[in-house]
Amino acid sequence: MLYNIVMRTSKTLSITLPPEMLSRAERIAKRENRTMSELVREALRRYERTAWWDEMNAYGRAKAEELGLTEADVVPLTKEVRKQRARRPIRGKK
């Protein structure tokens, strides 16, 4: 006898939510025609993106402070860097 064995590519997670939060999540899932799993996966993706941006902003602010730069310096410095890059020849082309 041959059996088709399907390997799951995901794992089950059990979480607890306060009743009000669960109700809101269920309403959102219903409104967006999603499963609760899809809703939680999307929430995690958004959390990861936000955390990444927060880390990048903290790094940038620390570097700016280290270099003595302010927000007012950003636009002129960006224009200068872009101007310098535009003058550089493209690698492999003469």
Summary of the structure (lengths in Angstrom):
residues: 94
radius of gyration: 24.3
end to end distance: 67.4
largest distance: 73.3
contacts: 143
relative contact order: 0.05
helix: 66%
strand: 0%
